[in-house]
């Protein structure tokens, strides 16, 4: 599926998508603290399936097959451990710190693309990797000095694990956007994630009924669907390298929302570490040419 090359509207859509995702993170952190990670994700996905099904079936699109279906299954399955690790960690560390640690994902994606596609890794990529690694170390040093406790340390490692999975997700997301529309992507992501989480009930146990939290769950599901649709629309119309910089706006949202909702402050270590990680990603990204979406669709 090809789309017109509309970089500026695509960039605006991606920025808006990141903003919605950031607000969803705030809502999800509150829910995770209240009812737990697994119940929060399961109930949000079940609500999301019902919400996304309305526009999906209204469009009367044929059921996906072949590559599109495989990409839906692959990305949805990857999202389960990624989401569990991230929201479990988010409940234990400040929002800005959590988001800063996830910024290594685009850099990991560049390295993974080089390994998977056998592309050479340039000096800028190596330098960017070292800068980003230094940023992560600085954040952990700040965490140690703040004495946030072992739970925060485990939370940070969980977020790094989530970022590693998200690096694979970035590659799959670009391919998925070329084979399916944003409504289809939003519906099937909720469907696959919800299916995997339901199948995990014998292991995780039946989730409790979230009395008093239905409004927040509906809001989180709506924000997730809106963000997925905006990002899916944007990534179908501009290259991943061009849009990857929109991810960094999440740090500003995390600082603001974490302060407003959870009274979190941002340490100089987190600011310095985030700056190094972003700088490393931008330096490494300059080694890659932004390709035309029509060309990327054939890859």
Helices and strands as residue ranges (DSSP letters): H 7-35, H 37-58, H 66-90, H 95-102, H 104-117, H 123-146, H 150-177, H 182-199, H 201-204, H 214-235, H 240-243, G 244-248, H 249-262, H 268-285, H 293-296
